[in-house]
Every structure is written in structure tokens, then in C-alpha cells.
Amino acid sequence: MLKKHKFFFVFITILFFILLFKIVFFVKPFYDWDESLYIKSGLEMFEKRYFLFPVWQGKIWFDKPPLIPFLYALIIKTFPFILPEISTRIFTLLIGTATLTLLYFFYYSSVSHVYMSFVYIRTYFLNDSKDQNSSGWCIRVSSPGKTAP
């Protein structure tokens, strides 16, 4: 079974290590407002011991779901010897890689074609488009003799 998916595993491994290298050796501070906000909110969740909802500046904050801030704070508390800029981004990279792999196998189970599964993952998640309304290229797989709408 792994021989059939060798190209995908090589691709995902190379992509993972390139991004890991970039995260570890080219550390950037938290410029993005959301990234730093999630971490600060998660740390406040631990300080106030409110684990079911995020806390921002001492008040309950219902604007965002609690799982991501909680996990970011948990990562920072678990690995205090690693910079938060590195540890949280590596965690996000691991989650993203796992999601990409699961989606590849989910799509493969419905299409049963390795190449189309890889093309789907490539076009949907590695899209170069900067348009927020775009979700990647539209790929329609139709059965022989039928045209896609």
C-alpha cells in the first residue's frame, strides 16, 4: 500500500522539512495580530483557570473558540525552553501536515486514484492565489462519457 502513495509521502516529507527549517532558522516575532492574541488569550486561560472559554485582558472572550488558544498555551507551558515563536509554529505545522495527510487519504478513498488525490491536495491547499474568496482550482471528476456541469 505504501508503494502506491510513495510520491505523496515524499512530497509531504520534503514540504514538512522545508517549512520546519524556515520556522527554526528564520525566526520571526509574532507580527500577526491573531497569532499573538491566541497565545496571550491561552496564557490568560491558564492564569485564571478558565479552560472552557478564552479570556482576554481578564474578561471572558466569546469571539473565538477556546481550543486553539488553550493548545498554544499548553505548548508554551510544556516546552518553556523553546521560544514561543518556534514551539507554537511547529505545533501548527504538525497539525497542518496531519490534516493534509488525512484529507489526502479521505479523497483517495472516495476517488480511488492516487494522482487525482494528489492533484486535489496540491491545488486546494498549496494554491498561489491571494484572493480570500478563492478556494483553489475547481476540479471536477466525471465518469467516462459524461460531461461535468
Backbone as CSV, one residue per row, in Angstrom:
resi,resn,N_x,N_y,N_z,CA_x,CA_y,CA_z,C_x,C_y,C_z
1,MET,0.803,-1.187,0.000,0.000,0.000,0.000,0.854,1.264,0.000
2,LEU,1.969,1.256,0.718,2.803,2.446,0.779,3.479,2.758,-0.553
3,LYS,3.730,1.738,-1.370,4.333,1.989,-2.677,3.425,2.858,-3.533
4,LYS,2.140,2.637,-3.412,1.170,3.377,-4.206,1.174,4.868,-3.841
5,HIS,1.471,5.176,-2.590,1.417,6.546,-2.104,2.802,7.136,-1.868
6,LYS,3.807,6.545,-2.470,5.183,6.969,-2.238,5.394,8.429,-2.640
7,PHE,4.864,8.847,-3.768,5.049,10.214,-4.240,4.470,11.220,-3.248
8,PHE,3.307,10.906,-2.705,2.700,11.811,-1.721,3.558,11.901,-0.467
9,PHE,4.035,10.762,0.039,4.837,10.784,1.261,6.161,11.517,1.057
10,VAL,6.759,11.368,-0.108,7.986,12.114,-0.404,7.676,13.610,-0.445
11,PHE,6.597,13.974,-1.119,6.202,15.378,-1.206,5.917,15.972,0.168
12,ILE,5.125,15.293,0.974,4.736,15.840,2.277,5.941,15.914,3.220
13,THR,6.869,14.965,3.108,8.070,14.981,3.942,8.979,16.143,3.558
14,ILE,9.191,16.343,2.266,10.026,17.457,1.808,9.397,18.790,2.211
15,LEU,8.106,18.918,1.995,7.410,20.139,2.374,7.516,20.393,3.879
16,PHE,7.338,19.346,4.679,7.424,19.470,6.130,8.807,19.965,6.558
17,PHE,9.862,19.358,6.021,11.209,19.734,6.457,11.631,21.106,5.940
18,ILE,11.163,21.507,4.783,11.450,22.860,4.300,10.800,23.885,5.226
19,LEU,9.543,23.657,5.570,8.855,24.587,6.465,9.443,24.551,7.874
20,LEU,9.835,23.368,8.344,10.467,23.259,9.659,11.786,24.031,9.692
21,PHE,12.581,23.903,8.641,13.841,24.638,8.541,13.580,26.136,8.587
22,LYS,12.577,26.590,7.859,12.238,28.011,7.836,11.774,28.495,9.217
23,ILE,10.990,27.692,9.909,10.492,28.076,11.235,11.620,28.160,12.253
24,VAL,12.524,27.185,12.233,13.568,27.112,13.258,14.711,28.093,13.000
25,PHE,15.136,28.231,11.749,16.328,29.022,11.479,16.047,30.456,11.036
26,PHE,14.836,30.771,10.704,14.473,32.133,10.334,13.299,32.582,11.214
27,VAL,13.571,32.710,12.493,12.534,33.020,13.475,12.064,34.464,13.288
28,LYS,10.759,34.607,13.168,10.161,35.939,13.080,9.292,36.143,14.317
29,PRO,9.312,37.344,14.868,8.430,37.593,16.023,6.965,37.547,15.610
30,PHE,6.099,37.539,16.581,4.665,37.483,16.324,4.182,38.845,15.824
31,TYR,4.181,39.025,14.521,3.668,40.262,13.939,2.158,40.193,13.770
32,ASP,1.685,39.038,13.385,0.271,38.879,13.091,-0.544,39.073,14.357
33,TRP,-1.577,39.854,14.261,-2.377,40.163,15.433,-3.044,38.913,16.002
34,ASP,-3.593,38.062,15.149,-4.301,36.874,15.631,-3.375,35.900,16.349
35,GLU,-2.195,35.697,15.818,-1.269,34.728,16.399,-0.893,35.111,17.832
36,SER,-0.510,36.336,18.034,-0.134,36.774,19.381,-1.352,36.836,20.304
37,LEU,-2.498,37.185,19.744,-3.722,37.251,20.538,-4.130,35.867,21.054
38,TYR,-4.028,34.847,20.202,-4.356,33.483,20.623,-3.439,33.024,21.754
39,ILE,-2.172,33.329,21.643,-1.224,32.888,22.669,-1.474,33.620,23.982
40,LYS,-1.648,34.919,23.914,-1.914,35.683,25.144,-3.234,35.258,25.781
41,SER,-4.234,35.019,24.965,-5.524,34.564,25.482,-5.385,33.197,26.149
42,GLY,-4.627,32.305,25.534,-4.410,30.979,26.121,-3.649,31.042,27.434
43,LEU,-2.651,31.914,27.494,-1.902,32.056,28.750,-2.790,32.624,29.857
44,GLU,-3.689,33.538,29.487,-4.639,34.060,30.479,-5.632,32.983,30.909
45,MET,-5.976,32.076,30.011,-6.852,30.954,30.393,-6.198,30.137,31.501
46,PHE,-4.893,29.904,31.373,-4.184,29.141,32.398,-4.066,29.934,33.697
47,GLU,-3.805,31.237,33.594,-3.672,32.061,34.800,-4.977,32.126,35.580
48,LYS,-6.085,32.323,34.880,-7.397,32.442,35.527,-8.057,31.086,35.781
49,ARG,-7.476,30.043,35.208,-8.010,28.675,35.314,-9.408,28.545,34.708
50,TYR,-9.626,29.262,33.630,-10.850,29.132,32.835,-10.482,28.333,31.592
51,PHE,-10.785,27.051,31.600,-10.350,26.203,30.494,-11.438,25.952,29.453
52,LEU,-12.637,26.405,29.674,-13.721,26.148,28.727,-14.007,27.327,27.807
53,PHE,-13.425,28.485,28.097,-13.621,29.647,27.237,-12.397,30.545,27.345
54,PRO,-12.087,31.249,26.259,-10.902,32.110,26.285,-11.102,33.339,27.166
55,VAL,-10.009,33.851,27.654,-10.015,35.045,28.486,-9.079,36.050,27.816
56,TRP,-9.548,37.282,27.683,-8.728,38.334,27.097,-8.792,39.563,27.998
57,GLN,-7.633,39.980,28.507,-7.496,41.114,29.422,-8.384,40.952,30.654
58,GLY,-8.424,39.731,31.164,-9.146,39.441,32.389,-10.637,39.215,32.240
59,LYS,-11.161,39.310,31.023,-12.594,39.131,30.803,-12.835,37.944,29.883
60,ILE,-13.970,37.315,30.081,-14.347,36.195,29.208,-14.543,36.745,27.797
61,TRP,-14.001,36.006,26.823,-13.976,36.484,25.437,-14.608,35.429,24.545
62,PHE,-15.826,35.682,24.096,-16.565,34.702,23.321,-16.380,34.849,21.811
63,ASP,-15.484,35.713,21.372,-15.302,35.948,19.939,-14.598,34.790,19.230
64,LYS,-13.789,34.058,19.924,-13.010,32.978,19.311,-13.251,31.670,20.065
65,PRO,-13.126,30.525,19.374,-13.258,29.243,20.070,-12.055,29.003,20.988
66,PRO,-12.231,28.234,22.057,-11.178,28.115,23.066,-10.072,27.109,22.772
67,LEU,-10.248,26.213,21.820,-9.276,25.122,21.660,-7.895,25.612,21.225
68,ILE,-7.812,26.455,20.233,-6.513,26.908,19.732,-5.746,27.710,20.788
69,PRO,-6.339,28.704,21.444,-5.575,29.389,22.499,-5.132,28.451,23.618
70,PHE,-6.007,27.513,23.973,-5.658,26.557,25.024,-4.466,25.690,24.600
71,LEU,-4.500,25.179,23.379,-3.400,24.328,22.900,-2.097,25.109,22.772
72,TYR,-2.166,26.350,22.289,-0.951,27.170,22.194,-0.348,27.411,23.575
73,ALA,-1.182,27.734,24.542,-0.676,27.956,25.900,-0.121,26.662,26.489
74,LEU,-0.780,25.545,26.206,-0.291,24.249,26.690,1.084,23.928,26.100
75,ILE,1.279,24.228,24.829,2.579,24.011,24.189,3.643,24.891,24.835
76,ILE,3.311,26.148,25.082,4.279,27.065,25.698,4.607,26.628,27.121
77,LYS,3.609,26.156,27.870,3.855,25.682,29.238,4.632,24.364,29.251
78,THR,4.394,23.512,28.254,5.078,22.219,28.192,6.535,22.364,27.774
79,PHE,6.804,23.281,26.860,8.160,23.483,26.352,8.638,24.908,26.639
80,PRO,8.884,25.240,27.921,9.289,26.616,28.238,10.698,26.951,27.749
81,PHE,11.493,25.954,27.424,12.863,26.172,26.991,12.966,26.467,25.498
82,ILE,11.852,26.400,24.762,11.827,26.725,23.339,11.082,28.042,23.179
83,LEU,11.568,28.898,22.296,10.880,30.163,22.048,9.437,29.914,21.636
84,PRO,8.494,30.703,22.132,7.093,30.515,21.735,6.878,30.653,20.231
85,GLU,7.678,31.522,19.583,7.564,31.684,18.134,7.879,30.391,17.395
86,ILE,8.750,29.587,17.968,9.127,28.324,17.335,8.177,27.204,17.744
87,SER,7.922,27.062,19.042,7.133,25.925,19.519,5.697,25.950,19.002
88,THR,5.059,27.107,19.012,3.671,27.163,18.537,3.583,26.965,17.034
89,ARG,4.559,27.471,16.300,4.539,27.294,14.844,4.864,25.865,14.443
90,ILE,5.733,25.195,15.181,5.995,23.778,14.898,4.734,22.957,15.185
91,PHE,4.045,23.277,16.265,2.788,22.589,16.575,1.778,22.788,15.443
92,THR,1.658,24.025,14.963,0.747,24.307,13.857,1.171,23.568,12.595
93,LEU,2.467,23.473,12.356,2.976,22.718,11.200,2.618,21.235,11.314
94,LEU,2.744,20.665,12.506,2.389,19.256,12.708,0.899,19.017,12.480
95,ILE,0.076,19.901,13.009,-1.372,19.772,12.815,-1.729,19.927,11.341
96,GLY,-1.110,20.880,10.673,-1.371,21.086,9.248,-0.944,19.905,8.405
97,THR,0.208,19.317,8.715,0.680,18.150,7.981,-0.236,16.954,8.203
98,ALA,-0.667,16.761,9.434,-1.592,15.660,9.722,-2.926,15.866,9.002
99,THR,-3.412,17.097,8.975,-4.666,17.392,8.278,-4.528,17.149,6.782
100,LEU,-3.431,17.584,6.209,-3.178,17.371,4.786,-3.127,15.884,4.451
101,THR,-2.481,15.097,5.304,-2.398,13.649,5.081,-3.771,12.988,5.205
102,LEU,-4.522,13.366,6.222,-5.869,12.792,6.378,-6.778,13.150,5.207
103,LEU,-6.706,14.376,4.744,-7.524,14.773,3.602,-7.114,14.050,2.320
104,TYR,-5.810,13.831,2.165,-5.337,13.073,1.008,-5.955,11.676,1.024
105,PHE,-5.890,10.976,2.148,-6.425,9.610,2.208,-7.954,9.588,2.155
106,PHE,-8.589,10.615,2.691,-10.040,10.706,2.569,-10.436,10.869,1.098
107,TYR,-9.760,11.755,0.407,-10.070,11.975,-1.008,-9.716,10.732,-1.824
108,TYR,-8.608,10.073,-1.466,-8.220,8.848,-2.171,-9.284,7.764,-1.985
109,SER,-9.853,7.659,-0.793,-10.869,6.631,-0.552,-12.139,6.893,-1.354
110,SER,-12.417,8.151,-1.672,-13.624,8.426,-2.456,-13.367,8.408,-3.959
111,VAL,-12.154,8.711,-4.402,-11.847,8.735,-5.836,-11.132,7.456,-6.268
112,SER,-10.352,6.855,-5.383,-9.557,5.644,-5.646,-8.549,5.853,-6.776
113,HIS,-7.976,7.027,-6.820,-6.961,7.315,-7.811,-5.900,8.199,-7.159
114,VAL,-4.656,7.705,-7.101,-3.592,8.390,-6.384,-3.298,9.746,-7.006
115,TYR,-3.202,9.806,-8.320,-2.840,11.052,-8.977,-3.887,12.140,-8.726
116,MET,-5.154,11.814,-8.858,-6.204,12.811,-8.642,-6.242,13.265,-7.185
117,SER,-5.969,12.371,-6.259,-5.932,12.751,-4.851,-4.814,13.745,-4.597
118,PHE,-3.655,13.474,-5.185,-2.519,14.373,-5.006,-2.779,15.719,-5.673
119,VAL,-3.358,15.709,-6.860,-3.672,16.957,-7.558,-4.668,17.774,-6.746
120,TYR,-5.637,17.121,-6.168,-6.620,17.816,-5.342,-5.946,18.500,-4.160
121,ILE,-5.104,17.767,-3.451,-4.414,18.325,-2.298,-3.509,19.468,-2.742
122,ARG,-2.792,19.267,-3.818,-1.868,20.304,-4.312,-2.620,21.578,-4.694
123,THR,-3.685,21.447,-5.421,-4.369,22.640,-5.909,-5.199,23.322,-4.828
124,TYR,-5.726,22.570,-3.921,-6.587,23.169,-2.909,-5.791,23.846,-1.801
125,PHE,-4.744,23.201,-1.321,-4.038,23.718,-0.152,-2.759,24.462,-0.457
126,LEU,-2.194,24.264,-1.617,-0.959,24.965,-1.954,-1.215,25.970,-3.064
127,ASN,-2.385,26.536,-3.057,-2.798,27.485,-4.072,-2.006,28.780,-3.924
128,ASP,-1.560,29.326,-5.032,-0.793,30.569,-5.010,-1.687,31.800,-5.001
129,SER,-2.981,31.622,-5.081,-3.912,32.738,-5.153,-3.958,33.479,-3.833
130,LYS,-3.983,34.798,-3.913,-4.084,35.633,-2.719,-5.526,36.059,-2.467
131,ASP,-6.422,35.688,-3.349,-7.820,36.070,-3.224,-8.460,35.301,-2.070
132,GLN,-9.050,36.021,-1.130,-9.657,35.378,0.034,-10.905,34.584,-0.326
133,ASN,-11.572,34.944,-1.427,-12.793,34.256,-1.815,-12.516,33.015,-2.649
134,SER,-11.279,32.818,-3.045,-10.935,31.681,-3.895,-10.563,30.486,-3.026
135,SER,-11.034,29.326,-3.404,-10.684,28.121,-2.644,-9.805,27.205,-3.493
136,GLY,-9.110,27.742,-4.450,-8.238,26.924,-5.281,-8.895,26.627,-6.607
137,TRP,-8.267,25.791,-7.363,-8.806,25.424,-8.661,-9.993,24.506,-8.480
138,CYS,-10.901,24.575,-9.377,-12.065,23.695,-9.327,-11.773,22.465,-10.181
139,ILE,-11.752,21.315,-9.567,-11.509,20.074,-10.294,-12.779,19.255,-10.245
140,ARG,-13.261,18.888,-11.381,-14.460,18.066,-11.432,-14.106,16.747,-12.101
141,VAL,-14.363,15.692,-11.404,-14.098,14.370,-11.952,-15.427,13.791,-12.375
142,SER,-15.540,13.503,-13.648,-16.799,12.918,-14.135,-16.528,11.527,-14.681
143,SER,-17.554,10.749,-14.755,-17.392,9.399,-15.279,-17.260,9.458,-16.797
144,PRO,-16.666,8.423,-17.405,-16.468,8.424,-18.850,-17.795,8.563,-19.576
145,GLY,-17.781,9.379,-20.601,-18.981,9.562,-21.414,-19.893,10.643,-20.905
146,LYS,-19.650,11.142,-19.706,-20.473,12.222,-19.158,-19.621,13.471,-19.045
147,THR,-20.231,14.600,-19.203,-19.501,15.843,-19.039,-19.842,16.447,-17.683
148,ALA,-18.863,17.114,-17.134,-19.080,17.751,-15.840,-19.910,18.997,-16.028
149,PRO,-20.800,19.321,-15.115,-21.649,20.526,-15.273,-20.856,21.795,-15.169
